[in-house]
C-alpha cells in the first residue's frame, strides 16, 4: 500500500511522531508549512484563536499529491481543543484527493475526540485507524504507534 504521512508541527512533537511512523512504514512524508505566522508567543495565541474560530490559513504548496497514495496519514497538534489551522486548511483544500485516511493527534490534555470527528466530517471518510497521544504518551509512544499501524 502506497502511504504518505502528512503533518504540521509547531513545537516538533507532531514531527517526531510523524517521522517515527514514516520510519516504521518506510513511506513518504510531507510537512505542511505556512507563512510562519504561528511562531512565538503571539503566534501561539493566534493559532489557538484561529483554530477555535475555524479560520483557514495560506499553506505553502505541497510537493506530494495525496491522490497518488492509497493512504494518507494526517498528523496534527491540538490547538485550543481543535486541529491546527494549517492541517484544517490542508484538509479543506485536498480532502477530495485523499483515498483513505488515518489521522493522529498530539495534545497536552484533550480535544482529540472533537478533532478526529471533524476530520471525518471534512473528508467524508471512515478512518482506517486513529490515534491520539497525550503528553504522557509522547514520552514513550512506541506501543500506541504500533497499535495504530496494526489497524491500517
mmCIF file of the C-alpha atoms, coordinates in Angstrom:
data_MODEL
# 
_entry.id   MODEL 
# 
loop_
_atom_site.group_PDB 
_atom_site.id 
_atom_site.type_symbol 
_atom_site.label_atom_id 
_atom_site.label_alt_id 
_atom_site.label_comp_id 
_atom_site.label_asym_id 
_atom_site.label_entity_id 
_atom_site.label_seq_id 
_atom_site.pdbx_PDB_ins_code 
_atom_site.Cartn_x 
_atom_site.Cartn_y 
_atom_site.Cartn_z 
_atom_site.occupancy 
_atom_site.B_iso_or_equiv 
_atom_site.pdbx_formal_charge 
_atom_site.auth_seq_id 
_atom_site.auth_comp_id 
_atom_site.auth_asym_id 
_atom_site.auth_atom_id 
_atom_site.pdbx_PDB_model_num 
ATOM 1   C CA . UNK A 1 1   ? 0.000   0.000  0.000  1.00 0.00 ? 1   UNK A CA 1 
ATOM 2   C CA . UNK A 1 2   ? 1.462   3.344  -1.048 1.00 0.00 ? 2   UNK A CA 1 
ATOM 3   C CA . UNK A 1 3   ? 1.339   5.604  2.008  1.00 0.00 ? 3   UNK A CA 1 
ATOM 4   C CA . UNK A 1 4   ? 2.020   9.273  2.704  1.00 0.00 ? 4   UNK A CA 1 
ATOM 5   C CA . UNK A 1 5   ? 2.452   10.815 6.152  1.00 0.00 ? 5   UNK A CA 1 
ATOM 6   C CA . UNK A 1 6   ? 1.408   14.489 6.168  1.00 0.00 ? 6   UNK A CA 1 
ATOM 7   C CA . UNK A 1 7   ? 1.759   16.592 9.305  1.00 0.00 ? 7   UNK A CA 1 
ATOM 8   C CA . UNK A 1 8   ? 2.071   20.054 10.795 1.00 0.00 ? 8   UNK A CA 1 
ATOM 9   C CA . UNK A 1 9   ? 4.232   20.693 13.838 1.00 0.00 ? 9   UNK A CA 1 
ATOM 10  C CA . UNK A 1 10  ? 4.758   23.969 15.655 1.00 0.00 ? 10  UNK A CA 1 
ATOM 11  C CA . UNK A 1 11  ? 6.857   22.573 18.500 1.00 0.00 ? 11  UNK A CA 1 
ATOM 12  C CA . UNK A 1 12  ? 8.344   19.449 16.845 1.00 0.00 ? 12  UNK A CA 1 
ATOM 13  C CA . UNK A 1 13  ? 6.237   16.998 18.877 1.00 0.00 ? 13  UNK A CA 1 
ATOM 14  C CA . UNK A 1 14  ? 3.967   16.018 15.979 1.00 0.00 ? 14  UNK A CA 1 
ATOM 15  C CA . UNK A 1 15  ? 7.018   15.945 13.681 1.00 0.00 ? 15  UNK A CA 1 
ATOM 16  C CA . UNK A 1 16  ? 8.715   13.401 15.954 1.00 0.00 ? 16  UNK A CA 1 
ATOM 17  C CA . UNK A 1 17  ? 5.675   11.096 15.860 1.00 0.00 ? 17  UNK A CA 1 
ATOM 18  C CA . UNK A 1 18  ? 5.224   11.529 12.087 1.00 0.00 ? 18  UNK A CA 1 
ATOM 19  C CA . UNK A 1 19  ? 8.857   10.604 11.493 1.00 0.00 ? 19  UNK A CA 1 
ATOM 20  C CA . UNK A 1 20  ? 8.550   7.525  13.705 1.00 0.00 ? 20  UNK A CA 1 
ATOM 21  C CA . UNK A 1 21  ? 5.505   6.383  11.704 1.00 0.00 ? 21  UNK A CA 1 
ATOM 22  C CA . UNK A 1 22  ? 7.282   7.078  8.408  1.00 0.00 ? 22  UNK A CA 1 
ATOM 23  C CA . UNK A 1 23  ? 10.278  5.054  9.533  1.00 0.00 ? 23  UNK A CA 1 
ATOM 24  C CA . UNK A 1 24  ? 8.151   2.068  10.593 1.00 0.00 ? 24  UNK A CA 1 
ATOM 25  C CA . UNK A 1 25  ? 6.155   2.092  7.341  1.00 0.00 ? 25  UNK A CA 1 
ATOM 26  C CA . UNK A 1 26  ? 9.056   3.094  5.064  1.00 0.00 ? 26  UNK A CA 1 
ATOM 27  C CA . UNK A 1 27  ? 6.790   5.573  3.287  1.00 0.00 ? 27  UNK A CA 1 
ATOM 28  C CA . UNK A 1 28  ? 6.819   9.141  2.000  1.00 0.00 ? 28  UNK A CA 1 
ATOM 29  C CA . UNK A 1 29  ? 6.412   12.115 4.310  1.00 0.00 ? 29  UNK A CA 1 
ATOM 30  C CA . UNK A 1 30  ? 5.494   15.772 3.828  1.00 0.00 ? 30  UNK A CA 1 
ATOM 31  C CA . UNK A 1 31  ? 5.355   18.625 6.305  1.00 0.00 ? 31  UNK A CA 1 
ATOM 32  C CA . UNK A 1 32  ? 2.530   21.123 5.947  1.00 0.00 ? 32  UNK A CA 1 
ATOM 33  C CA . UNK A 1 33  ? 4.027   24.594 6.194  1.00 0.00 ? 33  UNK A CA 1 
ATOM 34  C CA . UNK A 1 34  ? 2.537   28.061 6.269  1.00 0.00 ? 34  UNK A CA 1 
ATOM 35  C CA . UNK A 1 35  ? 3.843   31.605 6.184  1.00 0.00 ? 35  UNK A CA 1 
ATOM 36  C CA . UNK A 1 36  ? 5.229   31.215 9.689  1.00 0.00 ? 36  UNK A CA 1 
ATOM 37  C CA . UNK A 1 37  ? 2.535   33.252 11.396 1.00 0.00 ? 37  UNK A CA 1 
ATOM 38  C CA . UNK A 1 38  ? 2.213   30.826 14.321 1.00 0.00 ? 38  UNK A CA 1 
ATOM 39  C CA . UNK A 1 39  ? 5.723   31.185 15.788 1.00 0.00 ? 39  UNK A CA 1 
ATOM 40  C CA . UNK A 1 40  ? 6.484   32.605 19.218 1.00 0.00 ? 40  UNK A CA 1 
ATOM 41  C CA . UNK A 1 41  ? 4.074   33.547 21.997 1.00 0.00 ? 41  UNK A CA 1 
ATOM 42  C CA . UNK A 1 42  ? 1.862   35.751 19.839 1.00 0.00 ? 42  UNK A CA 1 
ATOM 43  C CA . UNK A 1 43  ? 1.732   33.041 17.178 1.00 0.00 ? 43  UNK A CA 1 
ATOM 44  C CA . UNK A 1 44  ? 0.722   30.532 19.841 1.00 0.00 ? 44  UNK A CA 1 
ATOM 45  C CA . UNK A 1 45  ? -2.214  32.722 20.876 1.00 0.00 ? 45  UNK A CA 1 
ATOM 46  C CA . UNK A 1 46  ? -3.150  33.479 17.260 1.00 0.00 ? 46  UNK A CA 1 
ATOM 47  C CA . UNK A 1 47  ? -3.076  29.762 16.461 1.00 0.00 ? 47  UNK A CA 1 
ATOM 48  C CA . UNK A 1 48  ? -5.481  28.981 19.283 1.00 0.00 ? 48  UNK A CA 1 
ATOM 49  C CA . UNK A 1 49  ? -7.820  31.772 18.191 1.00 0.00 ? 49  UNK A CA 1 
ATOM 50  C CA . UNK A 1 50  ? -7.736  30.743 14.521 1.00 0.00 ? 50  UNK A CA 1 
ATOM 51  C CA . UNK A 1 51  ? -8.330  27.085 15.393 1.00 0.00 ? 51  UNK A CA 1 
ATOM 52  C CA . UNK A 1 52  ? -11.249 27.942 17.684 1.00 0.00 ? 52  UNK A CA 1 
ATOM 53  C CA . UNK A 1 53  ? -12.924 30.188 15.119 1.00 0.00 ? 53  UNK A CA 1 
ATOM 54  C CA . UNK A 1 54  ? -12.418 27.742 12.230 1.00 0.00 ? 54  UNK A CA 1 
ATOM 55  C CA . UNK A 1 55  ? -10.241 30.025 10.149 1.00 0.00 ? 55  UNK A CA 1 
ATOM 56  C CA . UNK A 1 56  ? -8.077  28.707 7.346  1.00 0.00 ? 56  UNK A CA 1 
ATOM 57  C CA . UNK A 1 57  ? -4.558  29.878 6.592  1.00 0.00 ? 57  UNK A CA 1 
ATOM 58  C CA . UNK A 1 58  ? -2.494  30.028 3.436  1.00 0.00 ? 58  UNK A CA 1 
ATOM 59  C CA . UNK A 1 59  ? -0.339  26.920 3.349  1.00 0.00 ? 59  UNK A CA 1 
ATOM 60  C CA . UNK A 1 60  ? 2.701   26.550 1.136  1.00 0.00 ? 60  UNK A CA 1 
ATOM 61  C CA . UNK A 1 61  ? 2.438   24.371 -1.963 1.00 0.00 ? 61  UNK A CA 1 
ATOM 62  C CA . UNK A 1 62  ? 2.765   20.661 -1.350 1.00 0.00 ? 62  UNK A CA 1 
ATOM 63  C CA . UNK A 1 63  ? 5.214   18.501 -3.266 1.00 0.00 ? 63  UNK A CA 1 
ATOM 64  C CA . UNK A 1 64  ? 3.336   15.211 -2.925 1.00 0.00 ? 64  UNK A CA 1 
ATOM 65  C CA . UNK A 1 65  ? -0.156  14.842 -4.388 1.00 0.00 ? 65  UNK A CA 1 
ATOM 66  C CA . UNK A 1 66  ? -2.384  12.918 -1.937 1.00 0.00 ? 66  UNK A CA 1 
ATOM 67  C CA . UNK A 1 67  ? -4.281  11.300 -4.821 1.00 0.00 ? 67  UNK A CA 1 
ATOM 68  C CA . UNK A 1 68  ? -1.093  9.391  -5.717 1.00 0.00 ? 68  UNK A CA 1 
ATOM 69  C CA . UNK A 1 69  ? -1.359  7.446  -2.447 1.00 0.00 ? 69  UNK A CA 1 
ATOM 70  C CA . UNK A 1 70  ? -3.648  4.660  -1.238 1.00 0.00 ? 70  UNK A CA 1 
ATOM 71  C CA . UNK A 1 71  ? -3.483  6.016  2.318  1.00 0.00 ? 71  UNK A CA 1 
ATOM 72  C CA . UNK A 1 72  ? -2.715  9.439  3.765  1.00 0.00 ? 72  UNK A CA 1 
ATOM 73  C CA . UNK A 1 73  ? -1.784  9.533  7.449  1.00 0.00 ? 73  UNK A CA 1 
ATOM 74  C CA . UNK A 1 74  ? -2.515  13.034 8.764  1.00 0.00 ? 74  UNK A CA 1 
ATOM 75  C CA . UNK A 1 75  ? -0.861  14.323 11.934 1.00 0.00 ? 75  UNK A CA 1 
ATOM 76  C CA . UNK A 1 76  ? -1.987  17.404 13.810 1.00 0.00 ? 76  UNK A CA 1 
ATOM 77  C CA . UNK A 1 77  ? -1.315  19.009 17.161 1.00 0.00 ? 77  UNK A CA 1 
ATOM 78  C CA . UNK A 1 78  ? -4.387  20.093 19.096 1.00 0.00 ? 78  UNK A CA 1 
ATOM 79  C CA . UNK A 1 79  ? -4.788  23.849 19.453 1.00 0.00 ? 79  UNK A CA 1 
ATOM 80  C CA . UNK A 1 80  ? -7.473  25.039 21.883 1.00 0.00 ? 80  UNK A CA 1 
ATOM 81  C CA . UNK A 1 81  ? -9.320  21.689 21.538 1.00 0.00 ? 81  UNK A CA 1 
ATOM 82  C CA . UNK A 1 82  ? -9.200  21.842 17.705 1.00 0.00 ? 82  UNK A CA 1 
ATOM 83  C CA . UNK A 1 83  ? -6.887  20.658 14.954 1.00 0.00 ? 83  UNK A CA 1 
ATOM 84  C CA . UNK A 1 84  ? -4.086  23.037 13.991 1.00 0.00 ? 84  UNK A CA 1 
ATOM 85  C CA . UNK A 1 85  ? -5.210  25.604 11.430 1.00 0.00 ? 85  UNK A CA 1 
ATOM 86  C CA . UNK A 1 86  ? -2.635  24.547 8.782  1.00 0.00 ? 86  UNK A CA 1 
ATOM 87  C CA . UNK A 1 87  ? -3.934  20.945 8.925  1.00 0.00 ? 87  UNK A CA 1 
ATOM 88  C CA . UNK A 1 88  ? -7.524  22.166 8.715  1.00 0.00 ? 88  UNK A CA 1 
ATOM 89  C CA . UNK A 1 89  ? -6.537  24.232 5.666  1.00 0.00 ? 89  UNK A CA 1 
ATOM 90  C CA . UNK A 1 90  ? -4.815  21.209 4.074  1.00 0.00 ? 90  UNK A CA 1 
ATOM 91  C CA . UNK A 1 91  ? -7.874  19.005 4.579  1.00 0.00 ? 91  UNK A CA 1 
ATOM 92  C CA . UNK A 1 92  ? -10.245 21.651 3.201  1.00 0.00 ? 92  UNK A CA 1 
ATOM 93  C CA . UNK A 1 93  ? -8.055  22.017 0.112  1.00 0.00 ? 93  UNK A CA 1 
ATOM 94  C CA . UNK A 1 94  ? -7.146  18.363 -0.546 1.00 0.00 ? 94  UNK A CA 1 
ATOM 95  C CA . UNK A 1 95  ? -9.803  16.145 1.098  1.00 0.00 ? 95  UNK A CA 1 
ATOM 96  C CA . UNK A 1 96  ? -11.331 15.195 -2.256 1.00 0.00 ? 96  UNK A CA 1 
ATOM 97  C CA . UNK A 1 97  ? -7.909  13.851 -3.317 1.00 0.00 ? 97  UNK A CA 1 
ATOM 98  C CA . UNK A 1 98  ? -7.461  11.587 -0.287 1.00 0.00 ? 98  UNK A CA 1 
ATOM 99  C CA . UNK A 1 99  ? -8.317  7.935  -0.988 1.00 0.00 ? 99  UNK A CA 1 
ATOM 100 C CA . UNK A 1 100 ? -8.097  6.618  2.585  1.00 0.00 ? 100 UNK A CA 1 
ATOM 101 C CA . UNK A 1 101 ? -7.113  8.405  5.763  1.00 0.00 ? 101 UNK A CA 1 
ATOM 102 C CA . UNK A 1 102 ? -5.623  7.569  9.159  1.00 0.00 ? 102 UNK A CA 1 
ATOM 103 C CA . UNK A 1 103 ? -5.344  10.623 11.438 1.00 0.00 ? 103 UNK A CA 1 
ATOM 104 C CA . UNK A 1 104 ? -3.332  11.093 14.595 1.00 0.00 ? 104 UNK A CA 1 
ATOM 105 C CA . UNK A 1 105 ? -3.290  13.931 17.127 1.00 0.00 ? 105 UNK A CA 1 
ATOM 106 C CA . UNK A 1 106 ? -0.802  15.121 19.705 1.00 0.00 ? 106 UNK A CA 1 
ATOM 107 C CA . UNK A 1 107 ? -2.193  17.054 22.650 1.00 0.00 ? 107 UNK A CA 1 
ATOM 108 C CA . UNK A 1 108 ? -1.400  18.258 26.127 1.00 0.00 ? 108 UNK A CA 1 
ATOM 109 C CA . UNK A 1 109 ? -4.657  17.001 27.572 1.00 0.00 ? 109 UNK A CA 1 
ATOM 110 C CA . UNK A 1 110 ? -7.732  16.774 25.355 1.00 0.00 ? 110 UNK A CA 1 
ATOM 111 C CA . UNK A 1 111 ? -9.615  17.907 22.299 1.00 0.00 ? 111 UNK A CA 1 
ATOM 112 C CA . UNK A 1 112 ? -8.689  14.906 20.216 1.00 0.00 ? 112 UNK A CA 1 
ATOM 113 C CA . UNK A 1 113 ? -12.246 13.479 20.102 1.00 0.00 ? 113 UNK A CA 1 
ATOM 114 C CA . UNK A 1 114 ? -13.574 16.671 18.523 1.00 0.00 ? 114 UNK A CA 1 
ATOM 115 C CA . UNK A 1 115 ? -10.648 16.816 16.098 1.00 0.00 ? 115 UNK A CA 1 
ATOM 116 C CA . UNK A 1 116 ? -10.990 13.202 14.963 1.00 0.00 ? 116 UNK A CA 1 
ATOM 117 C CA . UNK A 1 117 ? -14.719 13.748 14.342 1.00 0.00 ? 117 UNK A CA 1 
ATOM 118 C CA . UNK A 1 118 ? -14.009 16.955 12.412 1.00 0.00 ? 118 UNK A CA 1 
ATOM 119 C CA . UNK A 1 119 ? -11.537 15.093 10.184 1.00 0.00 ? 119 UNK A CA 1 
ATOM 120 C CA . UNK A 1 120 ? -14.237 12.510 9.371  1.00 0.00 ? 120 UNK A CA 1 
ATOM 121 C CA . UNK A 1 121 ? -16.686 15.320 8.633  1.00 0.00 ? 121 UNK A CA 1 
ATOM 122 C CA . UNK A 1 122 ? -14.307 17.166 6.295  1.00 0.00 ? 122 UNK A CA 1 
ATOM 123 C CA . UNK A 1 123 ? -13.034 14.113 4.414  1.00 0.00 ? 123 UNK A CA 1 
ATOM 124 C CA . UNK A 1 124 ? -16.318 12.177 4.474  1.00 0.00 ? 124 UNK A CA 1 
ATOM 125 C CA . UNK A 1 125 ? -14.245 9.067  5.144  1.00 0.00 ? 125 UNK A CA 1 
ATOM 126 C CA . UNK A 1 126 ? -14.145 6.478  7.884  1.00 0.00 ? 126 UNK A CA 1 
ATOM 127 C CA . UNK A 1 127 ? -10.506 6.355  9.028  1.00 0.00 ? 127 UNK A CA 1 
ATOM 128 C CA . UNK A 1 128 ? -8.596  3.092  8.675  1.00 0.00 ? 128 UNK A CA 1 
ATOM 129 C CA . UNK A 1 129 ? -7.028  3.849  12.057 1.00 0.00 ? 129 UNK A CA 1 
ATOM 130 C CA . UNK A 1 130 ? -6.937  6.726  14.554 1.00 0.00 ? 130 UNK A CA 1 
ATOM 131 C CA . UNK A 1 131 ? -4.508  7.657  17.286 1.00 0.00 ? 131 UNK A CA 1 
ATOM 132 C CA . UNK A 1 132 ? -4.107  10.368 19.878 1.00 0.00 ? 132 UNK A CA 1 
ATOM 133 C CA . UNK A 1 133 ? -1.114  10.916 22.089 1.00 0.00 ? 133 UNK A CA 1 
ATOM 134 C CA . UNK A 1 134 ? -1.263  12.955 25.277 1.00 0.00 ? 134 UNK A CA 1 
ATOM 135 C CA . UNK A 1 135 ? 1.759   14.496 26.965 1.00 0.00 ? 135 UNK A CA 1 
ATOM 136 C CA . UNK A 1 136 ? 2.214   11.259 28.929 1.00 0.00 ? 136 UNK A CA 1 
ATOM 137 C CA . UNK A 1 137 ? 2.018   9.093  25.776 1.00 0.00 ? 137 UNK A CA 1 
ATOM 138 C CA . UNK A 1 138 ? 4.518   11.244 23.890 1.00 0.00 ? 138 UNK A CA 1 
ATOM 139 C CA . UNK A 1 139 ? 7.266   10.306 26.343 1.00 0.00 ? 139 UNK A CA 1 
ATOM 140 C CA . UNK A 1 140 ? 7.024   6.672  25.208 1.00 0.00 ? 140 UNK A CA 1 
ATOM 141 C CA . UNK A 1 141 ? 4.855   6.472  22.072 1.00 0.00 ? 141 UNK A CA 1 
ATOM 142 C CA . UNK A 1 142 ? 6.028   3.130  20.622 1.00 0.00 ? 142 UNK A CA 1 
ATOM 143 C CA . UNK A 1 143 ? 3.121   0.977  21.844 1.00 0.00 ? 143 UNK A CA 1 
ATOM 144 C CA . UNK A 1 144 ? 0.472   3.431  20.638 1.00 0.00 ? 144 UNK A CA 1 
ATOM 145 C CA . UNK A 1 145 ? 2.218   3.855  17.286 1.00 0.00 ? 145 UNK A CA 1 
ATOM 146 C CA . UNK A 1 146 ? 2.442   0.077  16.826 1.00 0.00 ? 146 UNK A CA 1 
ATOM 147 C CA . UNK A 1 147 ? -1.278  -0.324 17.634 1.00 0.00 ? 147 UNK A CA 1 
ATOM 148 C CA . UNK A 1 148 ? -2.122  2.491  15.204 1.00 0.00 ? 148 UNK A CA 1 
ATOM 149 C CA . UNK A 1 149 ? -0.088  0.893  12.415 1.00 0.00 ? 149 UNK A CA 1 
ATOM 150 C CA . UNK A 1 150 ? -1.528  -2.603 13.050 1.00 0.00 ? 150 UNK A CA 1 
ATOM 151 C CA . UNK A 1 151 ? -5.039  -1.319 12.267 1.00 0.00 ? 151 UNK A CA 1 
ATOM 152 C CA . UNK A 1 152 ? -4.004  0.147  8.924  1.00 0.00 ? 152 UNK A CA 1 
# 
